[in-house]
């Protein structure tokens, strides 16, 4: 499974072969440096640690500088691991560089990112509740959640609200995965991936791109 | 020297343009407001495809890059018909200016209020879009 770290550039449109206008997101993905290779022998599991986007060494602490120096690299802003199964040792070695060409055989990709934070949001925005009528005698309750439980709310009596009850609260700024984006184009020269549809997060936000788990 | 994987500093717009530019046409003929053009476009009917020619006056051109469109107006059976074509769509096969019209504005929406002979624009001499 191919995986790469990248940065969301923004959205635009392109025409496909049939003349249809596709909404696409451009992702600047890689080149990612392989910082560390973990194997069952050394760490108990197989993985490859990738780093993306250089940062000035003076802005990082010595342990991090030393960690990347082992791979003959410089500290990175965005570091993630690719897990491999325990019986397939990774084919990479520390110091390798991975580029968008790993996706040449893929038709679909999944994108993981952190979505935009919305702050403290009510139930209508956060969970899609319908609220109450605007008129016909409704007073001070137009966007209220309604009843959250009753005396016998759960099994038995004297209940409290159910765990996981949808209520107002902080919305967004969470890890979100969007699946099965069509891979429209790969620009190996500029390290760009063009995927169909919107991906989580603001332009400039870090994302993980990987081959679709199920197309 | 430590291996660097520096993320290029190319601006956001430059990267988006690089992606977009691949769907842009490079062979668009020069035409101006008020010109009469033949637009050949591909029309899909079920599983059949045919080519339709729409002839009329260019009354507007707006947008930039991939979003650029132009509006062509013609009179069919005493009824004004306007079509908006995406300039870069592969379904717009070609645009042929056939007659240049004189106009001093960027949008010729005033033609919508006109009927009959008043719809015609003066033929432009000198700076020709079309060589006749």
Interface residues (C-beta under 8 A of the other chain):
Chain A: X7 X9 X10 X12 X13 X14 X15 X17 X19 X21 X24 X26 X28 X30 X31 X32 X33 X51 X52 X53 X54 X69 X71 X72 X73 X74 X76 X95 X97 X185 X187 X190 X191 X192 X194 X203 X204
Chain B: X2 X3 X4 X5 X6 X7 X8 X10 X12 X15 X16 X18 X19 X20 X22 X23 X42 X66 X67 X86 X88 X89 X90 X91
